[in-house]
Amino acid sequence: MGGNASWSIWPFSSAVVIGDNAVAGKNTGSPPLIPKVTAEQLANDDLDDQTPEGRARAERYVQQQIQLGIFNAISIATGKKSIASIFDNRPPAKEVGTETVVCPTNVALTTPLTSKNTLGDFINKLVAIPKYKLTGVPAQMGLTPDQIICNLANLCYYVWEPLKVKYPNAVINCSLRTGKLIGKGPHGYGQAIDVQFNTPAGVSIPAKDYYDIAVWIKDNIPVDQLLLEYHTGHGYLVAWLHLGYFAGDIRTAPGAVVPPFGLKVKTINRVLTMMNGNVANVGLANHGK
């Protein structure tokens, strides 16, 4: 990633079967296929953030993956020519915090982030991809563990919990990242989660269905950043959502103990549709045909 847009991890949980039609290059929800790739292969994916530098980094990364045989050049080219079937360029709904989030100061998995979730839930138990399950919070990216936990508490309360109420089939692919998987974006600050949505059979919903969920999130959850992400690098279309929350601005309820730890994205990068690591549309667009 360059600048203010964040990047997202490989969208598959090791325990989740993704329904794709590899022949047609479209996610249809059936038959289920398990891509023979790992989260590591997209762990350093840099996304175009609408700056020349970010776009160049994204292109270099994609070309590198093609040369390594990880991405398919024809699928990448096809995906970039995708025409969205539906657009939503309406501005996000007014952002309003509902109540004070008191930031925890104890770095332990049993530390409550909210009345419903502990730190261990949010960085370990609920995280679907094993390599992103954490057992602690280190100091990193200029923040102390307590500051990162403060971000996680707000992210959990304002983003994850209302999303889970509306969509019980939501699954967290990753929240906080550390070490070599930290990336350059808000995951390292504890400001972002990547999510996908499953059918009762444990199969990812079709890529086309992520658009309607993204629209609901934009209208109802005070996200600092919403990325509707599509990828065709392996010959079939997949989708996932990157959701970020910045706790240090006017959305927070009066009296909340949430200093501005981390970064706030620029307005132009707040709601984007991504295709193969590059900005496809400003706003939300449905490329899941």
SULBELRA-V837472 format. One record per pair of residues at least 6 apart in sequence whose C-alpha atoms are under 6 Angstrom apart, sorted by the first residue. I is the first residue (numbers start at 1). J is the second residue. Records with the same first field share a line. If there is no record, write none. Layout:
I: J + J
//
This chain:
1: 7 + 46 + 47 + 54
2: 54
4: 265
5: 49 + 269
6: 185
7: 46 + 47
9: 42 + 43
10: 39 + 42
11: 240
13: 128 + 129
14: 129
16: 202
17: 34 + 203
18: 32 + 203 + 204
19: 29 + 30 + 31 + 32 + 33 + 203 + 204
20: 27 + 28 + 29 + 30 + 32
21: 27
22: 235 + 236
25: 235 + 236 + 237
26: 236 + 237
27: 206 + 207 + 237
28: 206
29: 205 + 206
43: 181
46: 58
47: 58 + 277 + 278
48: 54 + 55 + 58 + 278 + 279
65: 71
66: 72 + 73
71: 233 + 234
72: 233 + 234
75: 232 + 233 + 235
76: 232 + 233
79: 232
84: 285 + 286 + 287
85: 286
86: 285 + 286
87: 284 + 285
88: 284
89: 283
92: 218 + 219
93: 219
95: 222 + 251
96: 251
97: 251 + 252 + 253
99: 253
100: 253 + 256
101: 256
102: 257
103: 150
105: 146
109: 119 + 120
110: 118
111: 118 + 119
112: 118
113: 119 + 153
123: 133 + 134
124: 133 + 134
127: 133 + 172 + 173 + 174
128: 172 + 173
129: 173
132: 174
137: 145
138: 145
139: 145
148: 189 + 190
151: 190 + 191
152: 190
155: 245
169: 197 + 198
170: 196 + 197
171: 195 + 196 + 197
172: 194 + 195
173: 194 + 195
174: 193 + 194
175: 192 + 193
176: 187 + 188 + 190
177: 187 + 188
182: 188
186: 192
189: 262
191: 244 + 245
192: 243 + 244
193: 242 + 243
194: 241 + 242
195: 241
196: 240
197: 204
198: 204 + 205
199: 205
207: 238 + 239 + 288
208: 288 + 289
211: 286
223: 244 + 245
224: 244 + 245 + 246
225: 243 + 244 + 270 + 271
226: 242 + 243 + 271
227: 241 + 242 + 271 + 272 + 273
228: 241 + 273
229: 239 + 240 + 241 + 273 + 274
230: 238 + 239 + 274 + 275
231: 237 + 238 + 275 + 276
246: 264
247: 258
248: 258 + 259 + 260
271: 283
272: 281 + 282 + 283
273: 280 + 281 + 284
274: 280
//
